[in-house]
Amino acid sequence: NNADRIQDMGFEAGGPAWRDRVWLWGSWGQNDITIVSGSGQKDRTVLENVGIKLNAQLSRNNSLVVSYNSGDKQVVGRDAGVLKDASATWNQRGPTGITKIEDSHVFGSNLFLTGQYSFVDGGFSLTAQGGCGPDQPAVPYPGGEMNVDANGFQRNAACLLTSHPQTERKLDVSYFFTTASLHHELKFGGRIRETSNASAWSYPGRNIFHYEGSHAGVQDPELLAQLGLPPGRAEDAHVVYAYRQGPVPLVSTYDSLWIQDTMTMGPWTFNVGLRYDLQDVENRPGTVDANPAFPEIMPPLVFEGNDAGGLQWVSLSPRLGLTYALGEERKTLIRGSFAQYPKPLSSAVAGRVNPVGGQLAAILFLDDPGGYPSFYDEGETWALLGGYWGFDPDNPTALVTSNQNDPDMNPV
């Protein structure tokens, strides 16, 4: 692969919008990079970043900061190569916007408060250049269903759509006071954060993709006999993969409370704190469409959601610290600290027990004369191969999974 073009451009500007009250700043930048693959196809990547920030002094005691940052990676012709038709390359998008609002208020010399709200609008998509969705025709040319021929050459591809929003609300309070000879800086606050993740693959046309039999290695009379198919038709044997998926959102919630006191007395500084965390994950309700070509194996599903086996992590984490300043000028510090940090509860824990995640079935079929060679046509003889995952073909409407979460898992 060779770099064909690299272009970098951008600007930024800022200044007071209202003297001593409001300040504005903004920036924009773009990188445009084109790579030519060995097959001659072009892979173009555009990185675009936007930043906007507002600072406002609403009153003598109150200040506000509002910011927005956005980054997007756009790729045209991703994954180009000598074994792929242009229709099998992807157009990629990955826009992520971060909105943040923070307000600070000083109630006096001893007390101030900061409140914060943030929203992350994350997402990612891969769109096959040959086209996505159920309207793609089942013919082996660019724009039809995904297929791989006898030489391993691929036309068209799957498509992916992912959303990953996150919302957070946070409050911090600082209070200063004195007891006897101790000076205290007491900090306490809390946070509520919710993260959702929903992804869905789909294949063009009937949500299936085809493999020519000689490339897949299924033109074997013994294999056909094992599947109850006529061994004499080994040359007509090909493979199709049928797919079924949600999307069903996986939601993680993280709630936290904390308190910490920093005490100073002469050369000594003591830190004592405690943090409480409650972590939870769940699979939200959703519906799954049947596979259009093989509804007998993959019928539609209505999922009411689950709580990932009731797994919920609660943790108390100490924060301890001690500092001593040596000498009259106190230029040398001796410090010691102890703290514990709970492991984050990943949304993958919910995905493990999600019964309607991505589901795939490998199917061997016998291609009848007429139609399109090596392509599955409705009514052709088929049998389920041993290759399947994500579901039980003997119970295709099951809304439970054999995967289990260990209830004794903990965040330590």
C-alpha positions as CSV (number, residue, x, y, z in Angstrom):
1,N,0.0,0.0,0.0
2,N,1.2,3.5,-0.8
3,A,0.3,6.9,0.6
4,D,-1.2,9.0,-2.2
5,R,-2.1,12.2,-0.4
6,I,-1.9,13.7,3.1
7,Q,-3.6,17.0,3.7
8,D,-3.8,18.8,7.1
9,M,-5.8,22.0,7.7
10,G,-7.6,23.8,10.6
11,F,-8.1,27.0,12.5
12,E,-9.0,28.3,15.9
13,A,-10.3,31.6,17.2
14,G,-11.4,33.0,20.5
15,G,-11.8,36.1,22.7
16,P,-14.2,38.0,25.0
17,A,-17.8,38.1,23.8
18,W,-18.9,40.3,26.8
19,R,-16.1,42.1,28.6
20,D,-15.3,40.5,32.0
21,R,-18.4,38.3,31.6
22,V,-18.3,35.9,28.6
23,W,-15.4,34.3,26.7
24,L,-15.7,32.2,23.6
25,W,-13.3,29.9,21.8
26,G,-13.6,27.5,18.9
27,S,-11.5,25.3,16.7
28,W,-11.8,23.0,13.6
29,G,-9.2,20.7,12.2
30,Q,-9.2,18.1,9.4
31,N,-6.7,15.5,8.2
32,D,-7.3,14.0,4.7
33,I,-5.3,10.9,3.9
34,T,-5.6,8.7,0.8
35,I,-3.9,5.3,0.6
36,V,-3.7,3.2,-2.7
37,S,-3.9,-0.5,-2.0
38,G,-2.0,-3.2,-4.0
39,S,-5.2,-3.8,-6.0
40,G,-5.3,-0.1,-7.1
41,Q,-8.4,0.7,-5.0
42,K,-8.2,3.8,-2.8
43,D,-8.7,4.0,0.9
44,R,-9.5,7.5,1.9
45,T,-9.5,8.5,5.6
46,V,-10.8,11.9,6.8
47,L,-10.3,12.9,10.5
48,E,-12.4,15.8,11.6
49,N,-12.3,17.5,15.0
50,V,-14.4,20.4,16.3
51,G,-14.1,22.1,19.7
52,I,-16.2,24.9,21.2
53,K,-15.9,26.4,24.7
54,L,-17.8,29.1,26.6
55,N,-16.7,30.6,29.9
56,A,-19.2,32.9,31.7
57,Q,-18.9,34.7,35.0
58,L,-22.7,34.8,35.8
59,S,-22.2,36.7,39.0
60,R,-19.4,37.5,41.5
61,N,-19.8,34.1,43.1
62,N,-20.9,31.9,40.2
63,S,-19.0,30.8,37.1
64,L,-20.1,28.6,34.2
65,V,-18.2,26.5,31.7
66,V,-19.9,24.9,28.6
67,S,-17.9,22.9,26.1
68,Y,-18.5,20.7,23.1
69,N,-15.9,18.5,21.4
70,S,-16.6,16.3,18.4
71,G,-14.3,13.8,16.6
72,D,-15.2,11.9,13.5
73,K,-13.2,9.3,11.5
74,Q,-14.6,8.8,8.0
75,V,-13.1,6.2,5.8
76,V,-14.1,5.5,2.2
77,G,-13.0,2.2,0.9
78,R,-11.8,0.6,4.1
79,D,-10.3,-2.9,3.9
80,A,-9.5,-2.7,0.2
81,G,-7.4,-5.6,-1.1
82,V,-6.7,-7.9,-4.0
83,L,-9.3,-10.5,-2.9
84,K,-12.1,-7.9,-2.6
85,D,-14.3,-6.2,-5.1
86,A,-14.9,-2.5,-4.5
87,S,-18.4,-3.4,-3.3
88,A,-16.9,-5.4,-0.4
89,T,-15.0,-2.4,1.0
90,W,-16.6,-0.3,3.8
91,N,-17.4,3.3,4.3
92,Q,-16.7,3.9,8.0
93,R,-18.1,6.6,10.3
94,G,-17.2,7.1,13.9
95,P,-18.6,10.3,15.2
96,T,-18.3,11.0,18.9
97,G,-19.6,14.2,20.5
98,I,-18.9,15.2,24.1
99,T,-21.1,17.9,25.7
100,K,-20.1,19.2,29.2
101,I,-21.7,21.7,31.5
102,E,-20.0,22.7,34.7
103,D,-21.2,25.4,37.2
104,S,-19.3,26.5,40.3
105,H,-20.7,28.6,43.1
106,V,-18.9,30.1,46.1
107,F,-21.1,30.5,49.1
108,G,-18.5,32.1,51.2
109,S,-14.9,31.7,52.3
110,N,-15.6,28.3,53.8
111,L,-17.9,26.6,51.2
112,F,-18.1,26.1,47.5
113,L,-19.9,23.7,45.2
114,T,-19.4,22.4,41.7
115,G,-22.1,20.6,39.7
116,Q,-21.4,18.9,36.4
117,Y,-23.4,17.3,33.6
118,S,-21.9,15.5,30.6
119,F,-23.2,13.5,27.7
120,V,-21.1,11.4,25.3
121,D,-22.8,10.6,22.0
122,G,-20.7,7.8,20.7
123,G,-21.3,5.7,17.7
124,F,-19.6,3.7,14.9
125,S,-20.8,2.3,11.6
126,L,-19.4,0.2,8.7
127,T,-21.5,0.5,5.5
128,A,-20.7,-1.8,2.6
129,Q,-20.2,0.1,-0.6
130,G,-22.2,-2.6,-2.4
131,G,-25.2,-1.7,-0.3
132,C,-27.0,-2.8,3.0
133,G,-30.5,-3.8,4.0
134,P,-33.1,-6.3,2.8
135,D,-33.6,-4.7,-0.6
136,Q,-30.3,-5.9,-2.1
137,P,-30.8,-8.5,-4.9
138,A,-29.5,-12.0,-4.5
139,V,-27.3,-11.9,-7.5
140,P,-23.4,-12.2,-7.6
141,Y,-22.5,-8.7,-8.8
142,P,-21.6,-5.5,-6.9
143,G,-24.7,-4.5,-5.0
144,G,-26.0,-8.0,-4.4
145,E,-25.8,-10.4,-1.5
146,M,-22.4,-11.1,0.0
147,N,-20.5,-14.0,-1.6
148,V,-17.1,-15.5,-1.9
149,D,-16.2,-17.4,-5.1
150,A,-14.0,-20.4,-5.7
151,N,-10.9,-18.2,-5.7
152,G,-11.7,-16.6,-2.4
153,F,-12.7,-13.3,-4.1
154,Q,-15.4,-11.5,-2.1
155,R,-18.2,-9.2,-3.3
156,N,-20.2,-7.0,-1.0
157,A,-20.0,-7.2,2.8
158,A,-21.8,-7.0,6.1
159,C,-22.8,-3.8,7.7
160,L,-22.4,-2.7,11.3
161,L,-24.2,0.0,13.3
162,T,-23.2,0.7,16.9
163,S,-24.5,3.3,19.4
164,H,-22.7,4.0,22.7
165,P,-24.3,7.0,24.6
166,Q,-23.2,7.8,28.1
167,T,-24.7,10.3,30.6
168,E,-23.1,11.5,33.8
169,R,-24.2,13.8,36.6
170,K,-21.7,14.8,39.3
171,L,-21.7,17.0,42.4
172,D,-18.6,18.1,44.4
173,V,-18.7,20.1,47.7
174,S,-15.7,21.6,49.5
175,Y,-16.0,22.9,53.1
176,F,-13.2,24.4,55.2
177,F,-13.3,24.6,58.9
178,T,-11.1,24.4,62.0
179,T,-11.3,22.2,65.2
180,A,-8.9,23.0,67.9
181,S,-5.4,22.9,66.2
182,L,-6.6,21.0,63.2
183,H,-7.5,22.7,59.9
184,H,-9.9,20.7,57.8
185,E,-10.7,20.6,54.1
186,L,-13.7,18.4,53.8
187,K,-14.7,17.2,50.4
188,F,-17.8,15.1,49.6
189,G,-20.0,14.4,46.6
190,G,-21.6,11.9,44.3
191,R,-21.9,10.7,40.7
192,I,-24.6,9.0,38.6
193,R,-23.4,7.5,35.3
194,E,-25.3,5.4,32.8
195,T,-23.7,3.8,29.7
196,S,-25.6,2.0,26.9
197,N,-24.1,-0.1,24.1
198,A,-26.2,-1.5,21.2
199,S,-24.7,-3.1,18.1
200,A,-26.1,-5.0,15.2
201,W,-24.5,-6.7,12.2
202,S,-26.5,-7.4,9.1
203,Y,-25.8,-8.9,5.7
204,P,-27.3,-7.5,2.5
205,G,-30.5,-9.0,1.0
206,R,-31.7,-12.0,3.0
207,N,-29.2,-11.5,5.8
208,I,-27.1,-14.4,4.5
209,F,-23.8,-14.7,2.7
210,H,-22.6,-17.4,0.3
211,Y,-19.5,-19.5,0.0
212,E,-18.7,-21.4,-3.2
213,G,-18.5,-25.1,-2.2
214,S,-14.9,-25.8,-3.5
215,H,-13.6,-22.8,-1.5
216,A,-15.5,-23.8,1.6
217,G,-14.4,-27.4,1.3
218,V,-17.8,-29.0,1.5
219,Q,-17.9,-30.8,-1.9
220,D,-17.3,-34.2,-0.1
221,P,-19.6,-37.2,-0.8
222,E,-19.0,-38.5,2.8
223,L,-20.0,-35.2,4.3
224,L,-23.2,-35.2,2.2
225,A,-24.0,-38.8,3.3
226,Q,-23.6,-37.8,7.0
227,L,-26.1,-35.0,6.5
228,G,-28.6,-37.3,4.7
229,L,-28.0,-35.7,1.3
230,P,-27.3,-37.6,-1.9
231,P,-23.5,-38.1,-2.1
232,G,-23.6,-38.1,-5.9
233,R,-24.3,-34.3,-5.9
234,A,-21.1,-33.3,-4.2
235,E,-20.3,-30.9,-7.0
236,D,-23.5,-29.0,-6.3
237,A,-22.7,-28.5,-2.6
238,H,-22.2,-25.0,-1.4
239,V,-22.5,-23.1,1.9
240,V,-24.6,-20.3,3.1
241,Y,-24.3,-18.6,6.4
242,A,-27.6,-17.3,7.9
243,Y,-27.5,-14.5,10.5
244,R,-29.8,-13.0,13.2
245,Q,-29.2,-10.2,15.7
246,G,-31.0,-7.6,17.8
247,P,-29.9,-4.9,18.5
248,V,-30.6,-5.1,22.3
249,P,-29.0,-2.4,24.4
250,L,-26.5,-3.5,27.2
251,V,-26.8,-0.9,29.9
252,S,-24.3,-0.3,32.7
253,T,-25.0,2.0,35.7
254,Y,-22.3,3.3,38.1
255,D,-23.4,5.2,41.2
256,S,-20.8,6.6,43.6
257,L,-20.6,8.6,46.9
258,W,-17.4,9.8,48.5
259,I,-16.2,11.8,51.5
260,Q,-12.6,12.8,52.4
261,D,-11.1,15.0,55.0
262,T,-7.7,16.6,54.7
263,M,-6.4,17.7,58.1
264,T,-3.3,19.8,58.6
265,M,-1.5,20.5,61.9
266,G,2.0,22.0,61.8
267,P,4.2,19.8,59.7
268,W,1.6,17.0,59.6
269,T,-1.1,16.4,56.9
270,F,-3.6,13.6,57.3
271,N,-6.0,12.3,54.6
272,V,-8.9,10.1,55.6
273,G,-11.6,9.2,53.0
274,L,-14.2,6.6,52.0
275,R,-15.8,5.9,48.7
276,Y,-19.0,3.9,48.0
277,D,-19.7,2.4,44.6
278,L,-22.7,0.6,43.3
279,Q,-22.3,-1.1,39.8
280,D,-25.0,-2.8,37.9
281,V,-25.5,-4.2,34.3
282,E,-28.6,-5.4,32.5
283,N,-29.9,-6.4,29.0
284,R,-32.7,-4.2,28.0
285,P,-35.8,-5.6,26.1
286,G,-35.8,-5.8,22.3
287,T,-37.1,-7.6,19.2
288,V,-35.2,-9.7,16.7
289,D,-36.4,-10.2,13.2
290,A,-36.4,-13.7,11.7
291,N,-33.8,-14.6,9.1
292,P,-35.7,-14.1,5.8
293,A,-34.1,-17.1,4.0
294,F,-34.3,-19.6,6.9
295,P,-37.1,-18.6,9.3
296,E,-37.4,-22.3,10.3
297,I,-34.0,-22.2,11.9
298,M,-34.1,-18.5,13.0
299,P,-37.6,-17.4,13.7
300,P,-38.4,-13.9,15.2
301,L,-37.8,-13.3,18.9
302,V,-39.3,-10.9,21.5
303,F,-36.9,-10.5,24.4
304,E,-38.1,-9.0,27.7
305,G,-34.6,-8.3,28.9
306,N,-32.7,-9.7,31.9
307,D,-30.6,-8.5,34.9
308,A,-27.4,-10.5,33.8
309,G,-28.1,-13.1,36.5
310,G,-28.7,-10.5,39.2
311,L,-25.0,-9.5,39.4
312,Q,-24.5,-6.3,41.3
313,W,-21.3,-5.0,42.8
314,V,-21.2,-2.9,46.0
315,S,-17.8,-1.8,47.3
316,L,-16.4,0.5,50.0
317,S,-12.9,1.8,49.3
318,P,-10.7,3.5,51.9
319,R,-8.4,6.4,51.2
320,L,-5.7,7.0,53.7
321,G,-2.7,9.3,53.5
322,L,0.0,10.8,55.8
323,T,2.5,13.6,54.9
324,Y,5.3,15.0,57.1
325,A,7.3,18.1,56.2
326,L,10.9,18.1,57.4
327,G,12.9,21.1,58.6
328,E,12.1,24.6,59.4
329,E,11.6,25.5,55.7
330,R,9.7,22.3,55.1
331,K,11.3,21.7,51.7
332,T,11.4,17.9,52.1
333,L,8.2,15.8,52.4
334,I,7.8,12.3,53.5
335,R,4.6,10.7,52.3
336,G,2.7,7.5,52.7
337,S,-0.7,6.4,51.4
338,F,-3.1,3.5,51.1
339,A,-6.1,3.2,48.8
340,Q,-8.3,0.6,47.1
341,Y,-10.0,0.9,43.7
342,P,-12.8,-1.4,42.6
343,K,-12.6,-3.0,39.2
344,P,-15.3,-1.6,36.8
345,L,-18.1,-4.0,36.0
346,S,-17.9,-4.4,32.2
347,S,-21.0,-4.5,29.9
348,A,-19.5,-7.7,28.5
349,V,-20.8,-9.4,31.6
350,A,-24.3,-8.7,30.4
351,G,-23.4,-9.6,26.8
352,R,-22.3,-13.0,28.0
353,V,-25.9,-13.9,29.1
354,N,-27.7,-12.0,26.3
355,P,-29.6,-14.7,24.4
356,V,-30.3,-12.6,21.4
357,G,-26.8,-11.4,20.5
358,G,-25.3,-12.3,17.2
359,Q,-26.4,-15.7,16.0
360,L,-25.0,-17.6,13.0
361,A,-25.9,-20.9,11.3
362,A,-23.9,-22.6,8.6
363,I,-26.1,-24.4,6.1
364,L,-25.0,-26.7,3.3
365,F,-27.3,-26.6,0.2
366,L,-27.5,-28.3,-3.1
367,D,-27.6,-25.9,-6.1
368,D,-30.3,-26.9,-8.6
369,P,-30.0,-26.0,-12.3
370,G,-31.2,-22.6,-13.1
371,G,-31.0,-19.5,-11.0
372,Y,-27.6,-18.2,-10.1
373,P,-24.7,-20.7,-9.7
374,S,-23.4,-21.3,-6.1
375,F,-26.2,-19.1,-4.8
376,Y,-29.0,-20.4,-2.5
377,D,-32.4,-20.1,-4.2
378,E,-35.6,-20.7,-2.2
379,G,-36.7,-24.3,-2.3
380,E,-33.3,-25.9,-2.8
381,T,-32.4,-28.8,-0.6
382,W,-30.4,-27.9,2.5
383,A,-29.1,-29.3,5.8
384,L,-27.7,-27.7,8.9
385,L,-23.9,-28.1,9.3
386,G,-22.3,-28.4,12.7
387,G,-21.1,-24.8,12.5
388,Y,-23.5,-22.5,14.5
389,W,-23.1,-20.2,17.5
390,G,-25.2,-18.0,19.6
391,F,-28.3,-20.2,19.7
392,D,-29.6,-23.8,20.0
393,P,-30.9,-25.0,16.6
394,D,-33.0,-27.6,18.5
395,N,-34.7,-24.8,20.4
396,P,-34.3,-21.7,18.2
397,T,-36.8,-19.6,20.1
398,A,-35.1,-20.0,23.5
399,L,-34.7,-16.7,25.4
400,V,-32.1,-18.1,27.8
401,T,-28.5,-19.0,27.3
402,S,-26.3,-21.8,28.8
403,N,-23.8,-19.1,29.7
404,Q,-23.9,-18.1,33.4
405,N,-22.3,-15.4,35.5
406,D,-20.6,-16.5,38.7
407,P,-22.6,-14.8,41.5
408,D,-19.5,-14.7,43.6
409,M,-17.6,-12.4,41.2
410,N,-16.6,-9.3,43.0
411,P,-14.8,-6.0,42.1
412,V,-11.7,-6.6,44.2
